[in-house]
Amino acid sequence: MEVSAVNSVSPITLNKVYEVLTSNKISQAQKTEFMRQNKTEIRRALDVKLSGLDFKVLMENRPLQKFKPIKNSFTKRGDKILLAKTLDIEPCEVDNYIKNAENSITKINGLDFLPKDKLDAIKSYVYRHGSIDGITFFLDYELRTSKDIIKTLYRTLEYHTGGIADYFIRPIHRMTNKTMIHLYNVIDKNIKNACNAGDINEEQADKTARWALIRIYQIQNNSKLINAIKTYKELKQ
């Protein structure tokens, strides 16, 4: 794709901007010039509101990459803008909005006042860019409110699902022993609660708890391996 060819296309759409910015055939300088020359049209193209489903689809098509912290930091900026559009707030308000959501869960034990698609959008963003405390907090809420805790656990602890496993596949997110214990305590607590509530039986609870422990351990060791590779690459430079 050539920038000159893109500039000749009118009007400029969100898809066209996305194609330019993610193209490997265009230099950073050309992309910058494209943004400068078409800033008015781009502003119109990006001035749209997104639904929670739109946000989810966009996140699935904006994968984060291992060993690319600078690229991922730019992706995070874009994700914050997209989440702000989904929530109908300003990007500068996103962090406080997420913090207020966490406080609401703590104080009133739920976020029923938020539409599910917006809650899913917040969770998706936190699982990509949040702190370890943040993802643990939302994991706890997700498991506590899940109608099928086993299905939810299997999804979030497998890779390429936008869940916990994908968070720790990046070297910047190291799973320490302390983090592993904390995550597993959250999982085990919710499995026991689901069993006590009659949502699953004792055999299912025991089997799922054992599987989750093994899975968390595998994710932690994969995290260690990824960090070892990152360290080796840095030493070779």
C-alpha positions in Angstrom: 0.0 0.0 0.0 1.4 3.4 -1.0 0.5 6.6 0.9 0.0 8.4 -2.3 -2.7 5.9 -3.3 -4.4 6.3 0.1 -4.4 10.0 -0.1 -6.2 9.9 -3.4 -9.1 8.0 -1.8 -12.0 10.1 -0.5 -13.6 10.0 2.0 -11.1 8.5 4.4 -12.7 5.8 6.6 -11.8 4.2 9.9 -10.8 1.1 8.0 -8.5 3.0 5.7 -6.7 4.7 8.6 -6.3 1.3 10.3 -4.8 -0.2 7.1 -2.3 2.6 6.8 -1.2 2.6 10.4 -0.8 -1.2 10.5 0.9 -1.5 7.1 4.4 -2.9 7.0 4.9 -1.4 3.5 4.8 2.2 4.7 7.5 3.9 6.8 6.8 5.7 10.0 7.6 9.0 8.4 5.0 8.3 5.6 2.4 7.4 8.2 3.1 10.6 10.1 2.7 12.6 6.9 -0.5 10.8 6.1 -1.9 11.8 9.5 -0.8 15.4 9.0 -2.2 15.8 5.5 -5.5 14.2 6.4 -6.0 15.3 10.0 -9.5 16.8 9.3 -10.8 13.8 7.5 -9.2 11.4 10.0 -10.8 13.3 12.9 -14.2 12.9 11.3 -13.6 9.2 10.6 -12.5 8.5 14.2 -15.3 10.6 15.8 -17.7 7.7 16.2 -19.1 5.9 19.2 -18.4 2.3 19.6 -20.5 -0.4 21.2 -19.0 -3.0 23.6 -19.1 -5.5 20.8 -17.3 -3.2 18.4 -14.6 -2.7 21.0 -14.2 -6.5 21.5 -13.8 -7.1 17.8 -11.2 -4.3 17.5 -9.2 -5.7 20.4 -9.2 -9.1 18.8 -7.8 -7.6 15.7 -5.2 -5.5 17.6 -3.0 -8.3 19.1 -0.2 -7.3 21.5 3.2 -8.7 20.7 5.9 -10.3 22.8 9.2 -8.3 23.0 7.6 -5.2 21.5 7.0 -2.9 24.5 7.2 0.3 22.4 4.8 -0.9 19.9 2.4 -2.1 22.6 2.6 1.2 24.4 1.3 2.9 21.2 -1.4 0.2 21.0 -2.4 1.0 24.6 -2.8 4.7 23.7 -5.1 3.7 20.8 -7.0 1.2 23.0 -7.6 3.9 25.6 -9.1 6.2 22.9 -11.3 3.3 21.6 -12.5 2.4 25.2 -13.3 6.1 25.8 -15.5 6.1 22.8 -17.2 2.9 23.9 -17.9 4.5 27.4 -18.7 7.9 25.9 -16.1 9.7 28.0 -12.8 11.5 27.3 -9.6 9.4 27.1 -8.2 11.2 30.1 -11.1 9.9 32.2 -10.6 6.2 31.4 -8.2 5.4 34.3 -10.6 7.1 36.9 -13.6 5.4 35.3 -11.9 2.0 35.7 -10.9 2.8 39.3 -14.5 3.9 40.1 -15.8 0.7 38.7 -13.5 -1.3 41.0 -14.6 0.8 43.9 -18.3 0.2 43.0 -17.6 -3.6 43.0 -16.1 -3.3 46.5 -18.8 -1.1 48.0 -22.0 -2.5 46.4 -20.7 -5.9 45.3 -21.5 -5.4 41.7 -21.8 -3.3 38.5 -25.4 -4.0 37.6 -25.8 -0.3 36.6 -23.3 -0.8 33.7 -24.5 -2.5 30.5 -22.8 -5.9 30.0 -21.1 -4.8 26.8 -19.5 -1.8 28.5 -18.4 -4.0 31.4 -16.9 -6.5 28.9 -15.1 -3.6 27.2 -13.6 -2.4 30.5 -12.5 -6.0 31.4 -11.0 -6.5 28.0 -8.9 -3.3 28.4 -7.8 -4.2 31.9 -6.8 -7.7 30.8 -4.6 -6.1 28.1 -3.1 -3.1 29.9 -4.1 -3.2 33.6 -2.0 -3.8 36.7 -1.7 -7.2 38.3 -4.0 -6.0 41.1 -6.5 -4.8 38.5 -6.7 -8.1 36.5 -6.9 -10.1 39.8 -9.8 -7.8 40.9 -11.7 -8.3 37.6 -11.0 -12.0 37.5 -12.5 -12.3 41.0 -15.6 -10.4 39.9 -15.9 -12.3 36.6 -15.7 -15.7 38.4 -18.1 -14.5 41.2 -20.8 -13.4 38.7 -20.2 -16.2 36.1 -23.2 -18.5 35.3 -20.7 -21.2 34.3 -17.6 -20.9 36.4 -15.9 -23.9 34.8 -16.4 -22.6 31.3 -15.2 -19.1 32.4 -12.0 -20.5 34.0 -11.1 -22.7 31.0 -11.6 -19.7 28.7 -9.5 -17.2 30.7 -6.7 -19.6 31.5 -6.2 -20.6 27.8 -4.1 -18.5 25.4 -5.6 -16.3 22.6 -8.9 -15.7 24.5 -8.1 -12.2 25.8 -7.9 -13.5 29.4 -5.4 -14.0 32.2 -3.1 -16.3 30.2 -2.7 -13.7 27.4 -1.8 -11.0 30.0 1.2 -13.0 31.3 2.5 -14.0 27.9 4.2 -10.6 27.6 7.6 -10.1 29.3 6.5 -6.9 30.9 3.9 -8.8 32.9 5.9 -11.2 35.1 4.1 -13.8 37.2 6.0 -14.0 40.5 5.3 -16.6 43.1 3.4 -14.1 45.1 1.2 -13.3 42.1 0.7 -17.0 41.3 -0.5 -17.7 44.9 -2.8 -14.6 44.9 -4.4 -15.6 41.6 -4.9 -19.2 42.7 -6.4 -18.1 46.0 -9.0 -16.1 44.0 -9.8 -19.0 41.8 -10.0 -21.6 44.6 -12.2 -19.3 46.6 -14.7 -18.9 43.8 -14.7 -22.6 43.0 -15.6 -23.4 46.6 -18.3 -20.7 46.6 -19.8 -22.2 43.4 -19.8 -25.6 45.0 -21.4 -24.3 48.2 -24.0 -22.6 46.1 -24.8 -25.9 44.3 -23.7 -24.6 40.9 -21.1 -27.4 40.6 -20.7 -30.6 42.6 -17.7 -31.6 44.8 -16.1 -33.8 42.2 -16.3 -31.0 39.6 -14.9 -28.5 42.1 -12.0 -30.7 43.0 -11.2 -31.6 39.4 -11.4 -27.9 38.3 -9.3 -26.7 41.2 -6.5 -29.1 40.5 -6.6 -28.3 36.8 -6.5 -24.6 37.5 -3.5 -25.0 39.8 -1.6 -26.9 37.1 -2.6 -24.3 34.5 -1.5 -21.4 36.6 1.8 -23.1 37.2 2.2 -23.7 33.4 1.5 -20.0 32.7 4.0 -18.9 35.3 6.7 -21.1 33.9 5.9 -19.9 30.4 6.2 -16.4 31.8 9.7 -17.2 33.2 10.8 -18.7 29.9 9.6 -15.6 28.0 11.5 -13.4 30.4 14.6 -15.5 30.0 14.5 -15.2 26.2 14.0 -11.4 26.6 17.0 -11.2 28.9 19.1 -13.3 26.5 18.1 -11.0 23.6 19.1 -7.9 25.6 22.5 -9.4 26.5 23.2 -10.2 22.8 22.5 -6.6 21.7 
